Amino acid sequence: MSKYISVVLFALGFAQPALAQKMDADDLKWINQCIGDNKGEEGGTPAIIRAYCICMNEKMDDNETQSITQWEKANPDARKDCEKQAGWK
């Protein structure tokens, strides 16, 4: 039972960034593209990649035209912060 509770709390921890800002279809499109771009990266479990992409999307301006993957290259501090928040090691 405690293992189940730990898994639920762990999942909720990754869901929190998504609750900070209401996402629209455009956000979801960019987040899904980011998830696809980062699939298979070393140390990137699906939950970590999702949390990372949500974090990066939240850091970007709503009027940004670059993809998350393009934007992260020009913003290494944001990338490092989101890696840390997502638990990417």
Buried (B, 14 or more C-beta within 10 A) or exposed (E): EEEEEEEEEEEEEBEEBBEEEEBEEEBEEBBEBBBEBBEEEEEBEEBBBBBBBBBBBBBBEEEEEEBBBEBBEEBEEBBEBBBEBBBBE
